[in-house]
Amino acid sequence: MPHGGLFFVMIAADRSPTATVVGRQAKSMLGIAAGFSVLINLLMLTSPLYMIQVFDRVLASGRTETLLMLTLIAGVAVLVLGLLEAVRGRLLAGTGIWIEQQLAPLVIGAGLAQAPQGRATAPQALRDLATLRGFLSGGAILGLLDAPWVGFFILVLALLHPWLGVVALVAAVVLFAVALLNEVTTRTPLRESSAAAANGNRGVDVALRHGETVEAMGMTRRLLRGWSGFAATAAARQLVASNRSADLLSAARAFRLFVQILILALGAYLVLRRQLTPGGMVAGSIILGRALAPIEQGIGGWRSFIWARDAWHRVRVSLEGGAGEVEPMPLPEPEGVVSCQEVWLVPPGGVDPVLGAVQFSLAPGELVAIIGPSGAGKSALCNVLVGAWAPVRGRACLDGVDIRKWNLEQRARFVGYLPQVAGLLEGTIKENIARMSDEADPAAVVEAARAAGAHDFILSLPDAYDTRVGEGGVSLSSGQRQRIALARAVYGRPKFIVLDDPHAGLDEAGEAHLRNLIEAARRWGATVVVVAAQRPTVMAADKLMILHKGRIQAFGPRDEVLSEIRCIQSRSAAARAPAVPVLQVAPPSSGTEDARRAS
């Protein structure tokens, strides 16, 4: 295969122009490497040709000047050969690094796009890119590049004498059969080993993300037992594959050495029969070694090739699965008109819909409070509104445009979101508030922090806004993380803000700052959606939405919805029937008790 192992870096995601360019450039660089292989394999004939000339001409004539000239020519040829091999190695190593650098952003982007669907492919895909880079930088790829020249060297042997060509051809066929047998016998155990290792690593990753819970609840030993099971399976299947591959490689090496002895014996026999010169006998042995070397090298590096092939398959699948459409062109700044049009949602990994026929609209600057019992679909609706989850039917729109069709850079500026779990990324507080932007506006960062009530405690940290948080950073309380996440949600004065349970972790002062933040957002014209059952937030809302089992039970102006609820509750009490509680608005949080949910 003249294009060696890089056939799998040809990205098949036609919808991704960058991936197509990467594939095209990788093919070009591999073509150059194949061109170097042509010159390298031709120069590999230097040693056998030198042997023929020395044995058949110099020794017969006794001319030292001929020996000197032949040695000089052979030395220059070997020097060029070494330089070409060094350049080819550098080119392949550089290609591997270049491919990793070009595809890593695509892989991360695809992983982020797939994360809402419950498919965390980015970490594994990044490891797969490292596997590809290692394969291109190693020796296994050289065997693939040199494999097409096996036939050429067999032909050269046949020109020396037909019987030499026959022996070489038979040996090549046998070694190819061994390589195929290596693939067949190791494919299944290697795949099972990789799958078991991946399952074990996923479990460890999840456990590490929830380390406090695991430690506090005494689940460490059970998790270790689960991981040990996967690790043992991976090691056992890996051992099976390694043993089979080692046995076949040893057999191939022994066979190749025997064939070299056989070719020398045959050459000596032909010399005695005066059908071959002594130089041809020695040269034949050298050429045979060169002819069989790529096959033996391929058998030895077969495991690397399989790993690289499987890694490329996973990278391609992750890119295809997360490949998005062409980036939409930027649109004018939205006014903040928000609407849902018959939205049905099946959550990632789920079967049944958690939202059904959700339809409503909000005018710019309106505040809507969403309440309902646990499991009603409130957080799911938030994910749909900000474009994190794609509904199976219907759409959520900002100014009449599907939220997922907005230009990503614009969506980052015009939409603010506080998820139910306020996670901070590894970096500084300034970077987190500014949404990891390279062009963070310090004034806007401070404005957002003040609005969220985070400015004062940030200044008390070791490096103020440059204090690092996340992995390897300072440890913050849940309330502090919540305030920074709130500041991130309102950074840059977005036109549409979604706050999912913003009261979590906030004390009385934090609640006051939250109310001020919401009012400030409304003053600059932002449309605000809040999931909350706190009385002040509900009573400040323009509209009220009650969700139950994924359906809107009531929606409209706050007073009308509250009046309707009171009427229902009054009729239920009069009939002395157990009424289904529709709304229970909790008093303002004191910071020591959770907000009671509507049911």
Order of alpha helices (4+ residues) and beta strands (2+ residues): alpha-alpha-alpha-alpha-alpha-alpha-alpha-alpha-alpha-alpha-alpha-beta-beta-beta-alpha-beta-beta-alpha-beta-beta-alpha-alpha-alpha-beta-alpha-beta-alpha-beta-alpha-beta-beta-alpha
